């Protein structure tokens, strides 16, 4: 009897541990590069309408046509696995080998390029919500994982970006005013059952959560806060462009081809936080893979070592400085942490990146990965153009998972007082 009791306790404990753990993204190892969600042939923020087609693509620099597999985990608003069984959120199978891959062609850096289309003949996702896709190796070990969101178009989310109402932050923050409106859903207990996720340029890791409606008007939920829905405005992203990988340009000082790959040395960036705001167009952190001399950029674009350098003497000895952007999923890992060159008095880092057009920024973060947005190296300016997203979640009474019922999008280009 005691043995059966022990087994029961272990099973119950394992169930609670499994469904209580927050799903966190696994950072890719060195050999996995250029992980991107693709829709309409463009890298995109991973927020898709339920049923729409999209791809996940990545490169393996080992170039040995290794076998990789994919699996999904459906999550609730807080990124804990939902109570749904796999058959309730997925039609078909996962743990499927990725069969669409090809080796690079006419490149100095050998790599294998992989892509997966969803939905496909083996796998269709059935419900909206938060998802984690995990890429596994032959030993079924997780190589890397990525978050994405599927939404239903059941509510409208009118949104306006405004300057901060607090005088201290009026020049350095963006405030989001928005509402959630629906003629399809009569909200049950909206203060409890409706949740929102606010994103700046689609970056899930820095999203604002747990903001309740300030008030309701009939079935409309109104969010008009002074502080709870504010982001530090940041600055425009920096960029480099090496579509012609052999040529220097106004972002690349010189090119070398020693050691079997191209080496591109960027001009040294100066910390911009104390300078007046200067506008120049960016892609809000995104990147484009492009070789102007190729027909198929997926396998004919080459890799280069990109040598970043930053002059920011006032930050020496403080928290770590990282090179960040969609090209590396904004990862704060040792591979992207800059080193201080005491001889030159600058921060430096070399990162292997696929050629094209790449946005990047310098980020300060402590050892726990907490980003210091307030003291950003390049400052915070209300004039900065960013895209903002409001993702709306809803769980009816007695429902077993958090649906995503809509999204709102607005640009700070149209900022008002």
C-alpha positions in Angstrom: 0.0 0.0 0.0 2.8 2.4 0.9 4.5 1.7 -2.5 1.3 2.6 -4.4 1.0 5.8 -2.3 4.6 6.8 -3.1 4.0 6.2 -6.8 0.8 8.3 -6.7 2.6 11.2 -4.9 5.5 11.1 -7.5 3.0 11.2 -10.4 1.1 14.1 -8.9 4.2 16.0 -8.1 5.6 15.4 -11.6 2.3 16.7 -13.1 2.4 19.9 -11.1 6.1 20.5 -11.9 5.5 20.0 -15.6 2.6 22.4 -15.7 4.1 24.9 -13.3 7.4 25.6 -15.0 7.7 28.7 -17.2 8.9 27.8 -20.7 12.1 29.8 -21.4 13.8 30.1 -24.8 16.9 28.0 -25.1 19.7 30.1 -26.7 21.2 28.5 -29.8 24.7 27.2 -29.8 27.5 28.8 -31.8 26.9 26.7 -34.9 23.2 27.6 -35.3 22.8 31.0 -36.9 20.2 33.3 -38.6 17.1 31.8 -36.9 14.1 33.6 -38.3 10.4 33.4 -38.7 9.5 34.2 -42.3 6.2 35.2 -43.8 5.7 36.5 -47.4 9.4 35.9 -48.0 10.4 38.4 -45.2 11.8 38.0 -41.7 9.0 39.0 -39.4 8.0 39.4 -35.8 6.5 36.0 -34.7 2.9 37.0 -34.3 0.7 35.2 -36.8 -3.1 34.9 -37.4 -4.3 31.4 -36.6 -4.3 29.4 -39.9 -1.9 31.7 -41.8 1.2 30.2 -43.3 4.7 31.0 -41.9 8.1 29.4 -41.8 11.0 28.9 -39.4 14.4 29.0 -41.0 17.9 28.6 -39.6 21.5 27.7 -40.7 23.9 25.1 -39.2 27.5 26.2 -39.7 28.8 22.7 -39.4 27.2 22.0 -42.8 26.9 18.3 -42.3 23.2 17.9 -43.1 22.5 16.9 -39.5 19.0 15.7 -38.6 16.8 18.1 -36.7 13.3 17.6 -35.4 10.6 20.0 -34.1 8.1 19.9 -31.2 5.5 22.4 -29.9 4.4 23.4 -26.4 1.2 25.3 -26.1 1.4 27.9 -23.2 -0.8 30.2 -21.3 -0.4 33.9 -20.9 2.4 33.5 -18.4 4.3 31.0 -20.7 3.6 28.0 -18.5 2.3 25.0 -20.4 -1.4 25.0 -20.8 -3.8 22.3 -19.6 -4.6 21.3 -23.1 -3.4 17.9 -24.3 -1.4 17.9 -27.5 -4.3 16.5 -29.5 -6.4 19.5 -28.5 -4.0 22.1 -29.9 -2.3 20.1 -32.7 -3.7 18.1 -35.6 -1.3 15.5 -36.9 2.1 15.0 -35.3 5.2 16.8 -34.0 8.6 15.3 -33.2 9.0 15.3 -37.0 12.3 15.4 -38.8 12.9 18.6 -40.8 13.2 17.4 -44.4 13.6 20.7 -46.3 17.3 21.6 -46.2 20.1 22.4 -48.6 23.8 23.1 -48.4 25.3 26.5 -49.1 26.6 27.2 -52.6 29.6 29.4 -53.6 30.3 30.5 -50.1 33.5 30.6 -48.1 31.6 29.5 -44.9 30.0 26.1 -45.4 26.5 25.7 -43.9 23.3 23.8 -44.1 20.1 25.8 -44.4 16.9 24.4 -42.9 13.3 25.6 -43.2 9.9 24.4 -42.0 6.5 25.5 -43.3 3.5 25.6 -41.1 0.9 24.4 -41.4 2.3 21.4 -43.3 1.0 17.9 -44.2 2.1 16.5 -40.8 1.3 19.4 -38.5 -1.5 22.0 -38.1 -2.0 24.1 -35.0 -5.6 24.3 -33.9 -6.0 27.0 -31.3 -4.6 30.5 -30.6 -2.2 31.3 -27.8 1.4 31.3 -26.9 3.6 28.6 -28.4 7.1 27.4 -27.9 8.7 25.6 -30.9 11.7 23.4 -29.9 14.3 22.2 -32.3 15.8 18.9 -31.3 18.8 16.9 -32.4 19.0 13.1 -33.1 19.3 12.4 -29.4 16.1 14.5 -28.8 18.0 17.1 -26.9 16.8 20.7 -27.3 19.2 22.6 -29.6 17.3 25.9 -29.4 13.7 27.1 -28.9 11.7 30.1 -30.0 8.5 31.7 -28.8 5.7 32.7 -31.2 2.0 33.8 -30.9 -1.1 32.8 -32.8 -4.1 35.1 -32.6 -7.7 35.2 -33.6 -9.2 38.3 -35.1 -12.2 38.7 -32.7 -11.5 42.2 -31.2 -10.4 45.5 -32.4 -7.6 47.3 -30.5 -7.4 51.0 -31.4 -4.1 52.3 -30.1 -2.4 55.7 -29.9 1.2 56.5 -28.9 1.5 59.5 -26.7 4.4 61.3 -24.9 4.7 60.6 -21.2 2.5 62.6 -18.9 5.2 62.8 -16.3 7.3 65.9 -16.9 10.5 64.1 -15.9 9.9 61.5 -18.7 8.2 63.6 -21.3 11.3 63.5 -23.6 12.3 59.9 -23.0 9.3 57.7 -22.9 6.4 56.5 -25.0 3.0 55.9 -23.5 0.4 53.5 -24.9 -3.3 54.4 -24.8 -5.6 51.7 -26.2 -8.9 50.0 -25.9 -10.3 46.5 -26.5 -13.6 46.4 -28.3 -15.6 43.5 -29.6 -19.0 42.8 -31.0 -18.3 39.1 -31.1 -17.6 38.5 -27.4 -19.5 39.6 -24.3 -16.6 39.6 -21.8 -17.1 37.7 -18.6 -15.3 39.2 -15.6 -13.0 41.3 -17.8 -10.8 42.6 -15.0 -9.9 39.0 -14.2 -10.3 37.2 -17.6 -8.8 39.7 -20.1 -5.0 40.2 -20.1 -2.7 42.1 -22.4 0.9 41.9 -23.5 2.5 45.1 -24.7 5.5 44.9 -27.0 8.0 47.4 -28.3 9.1 46.4 -31.9 7.9 42.9 -31.2 10.5 42.1 -28.5 8.7 39.6 -26.2 11.5 39.5 -23.6 10.9 43.1 -22.7 7.1 43.1 -22.9 4.8 44.8 -20.3 2.4 42.4 -18.7 -0.3 42.2 -16.0 -2.0 45.5 -16.9 -5.8 45.5 -16.1 -8.3 47.8 -17.8 -8.5 51.1 -16.1 -12.3 51.1 -16.6 -15.0 49.7 -18.8 -17.6 51.4 -21.0 -20.2 48.8 -21.7 -18.3 46.0 -23.3 -15.3 48.2 -24.2 -12.2 47.9 -22.0 -10.2 51.2 -21.7 -6.5 51.5 -20.9 -5.4 55.1 -20.2 -2.6 54.9 -17.7 0.2 57.3 -16.9 3.0 54.9 -16.0 1.9 51.3 -16.3 1.9 51.3 -20.1 5.1 53.2 -20.8 8.3 52.1 -22.5 11.6 53.9 -22.6 11.7 55.3 -26.1 15.2 54.2 -27.0 17.0 55.5 -30.1 17.0 54.5 -33.7 18.9 51.3 -34.4 22.4 51.3 -35.8 23.0 49.2 -39.0 25.6 47.8 -41.3 25.1 46.7 -44.9 27.3 44.1 -46.6 25.2 42.9 -49.5 28.4 43.0 -51.5 30.5 41.2 -49.0 33.9 42.2 -50.6 33.3 46.0 -50.5 33.7 48.6 -47.8 31.1 51.3 -47.5 29.9 54.0 -45.2 29.2 51.5 -42.3 32.2 49.2 -42.9 35.7 50.6 -42.7 37.6 47.7 -44.3 37.2 44.1 -45.5 39.7 41.2 -45.1 39.4 37.6 -46.3 42.0 35.8 -44.2 41.3 32.7 -42.2 38.8 31.2 -44.7 36.0 33.7 -44.1 35.4 37.4 -44.7 36.2 39.9 -41.9 34.3 43.1 -41.9 35.5 45.9 -39.5 32.8 48.4 -38.7 33.5 52.0 -38.0 33.7 52.6 -34.3 30.3 53.7 -32.8 30.2 56.5 -30.2 27.7 56.4 -27.4 24.8 58.6 -28.5 23.1 59.1 -25.1 24.4 62.6 -24.6 23.9 63.8 -28.1 20.8 65.5 -29.7 18.4 63.1 -31.4 19.2 62.5 -35.1 16.7 60.7 -37.4 17.8 58.1 -39.8 15.6 55.3 -41.1 15.9 51.8 -39.6 14.1 48.5 -39.6 13.2 48.5 -35.9 15.8 45.8 -35.2 15.1 43.5 -38.1 17.5 42.2 -40.7 17.5 41.2 -44.4 19.7 38.4 -45.8 20.9 39.5 -49.2 23.8 38.8 -51.6 23.5 41.1 -54.6 25.4 38.6 -56.7 23.2 35.7 -55.9 19.8 34.3 -57.0 19.0 32.3 -53.9 19.9 34.2 -50.8 19.0 31.3 -48.5 22.0 29.3 -49.6 24.2 31.7 -51.6 24.5 34.5 -49.0 27.8 34.1 -47.2 28.8 34.7 -43.6 31.4 37.2 -42.3 33.0 38.0 -39.0 31.6 41.4 -38.1 33.9 43.4 -35.8 31.9 45.8 -33.7 33.6 48.5 -31.7 32.1 51.0 -29.3 33.5 54.1 -27.6 31.6 54.5 -24.3 34.2 55.4 -21.7 31.7 56.5 -19.0 30.3 52.9 -18.9 33.6 51.2 -18.2 33.5 49.0 -15.1 29.7 48.9 -15.0 27.3 46.2 -16.2 28.0 44.2 -19.3 27.4 45.6 -22.8 25.9 43.4 -25.5 25.3 43.6 -29.3 21.6 43.0 -29.8 19.0 42.7 -32.5 16.6 40.4 -34.2 19.6 38.7 -35.9 20.4 37.1 -32.5 16.9 37.2 -31.0 18.1 39.9 -28.6 20.1 37.3 -26.7 22.2 38.4 -23.8 24.7 35.5 -23.9 28.5 35.4 -23.8 28.7 35.1 -27.6 27.4 38.7 -27.9 29.0 40.3 -24.8 31.6 43.0 -25.6 35.1 43.0 -24.2 36.9 46.1 -23.1 40.2 46.8 -24.9 42.3 48.7 -22.4 44.9 49.7 -25.0 42.4 51.3 -27.3 39.9 52.3 -24.6 36.9 50.9 -26.5 34.6 47.9 -26.3 35.0 45.3 -29.0 33.2 42.1 -30.2 33.4 39.9 -33.3 30.2 38.1 -34.3 29.6 35.8 -37.3 26.6 37.2 -39.2 25.0 36.3 -42.5 25.5 39.0 -45.1 22.8 41.6 -46.0 21.3 44.5 -44.0 21.4 44.2 -40.2 20.0 46.4 -37.5 21.7 46.3 -34.1 21.9 48.2 -30.8 24.1 48.2 -27.8 22.4 47.0 -24.6 23.4 47.3 -20.9 22.5 44.3 -18.8 23.5 43.0 -15.4 24.6 39.4 -14.6 21.0 38.3 -14.2 20.1 39.5 -17.7 18.1 42.6 -16.5 18.4 45.3 -19.1 19.1 48.9 -17.9 16.8 50.7 -20.4 16.8 53.9 -18.4 20.5 54.4 -18.8 20.7 53.2 -22.4 24.0 53.8 -24.1 22.3 55.5 -27.1 19.8 57.3 -24.9 16.0 57.6 -25.0 14.3 60.1 -27.3 10.5 60.5 -27.7 11.2 61.2 -31.4 12.4 57.7 -32.0 10.2 55.7 -34.4 9.1 52.4 -33.0 6.2 50.0 -33.6 4.1 48.9 -30.6 1.9 45.9 -30.3 -1.0 45.1 -27.8 -1.8 41.4 -27.7 -5.1 40.6 -26.1 -5.7 37.3 -24.2 -9.1 36.0 -22.9 -10.1 33.0 -20.9 -13.9 32.5 -20.4 -15.1 31.2 -17.1 -14.3 27.4 -16.9 -12.1 27.6 -20.1 -8.8 25.7 -19.9 -6.5 27.9 -21.8 -5.8 31.5 -22.6 -6.9 32.4 -26.2 -5.3 35.3 -28.0 -8.3 37.1 -29.4 -6.7 40.0 -31.2 -3.9 42.5 -31.6 -3.4 46.2 -32.0 -0.5 47.9 -33.7 0.6 51.5 -33.7 3.7 53.5 -34.6 5.3 56.3 -32.6 5.7 58.2 -35.9 2.2 59.4 -35.1 2.9 60.4 -31.5 0.7 63.0 -29.9 0.7 64.9 -26.6 
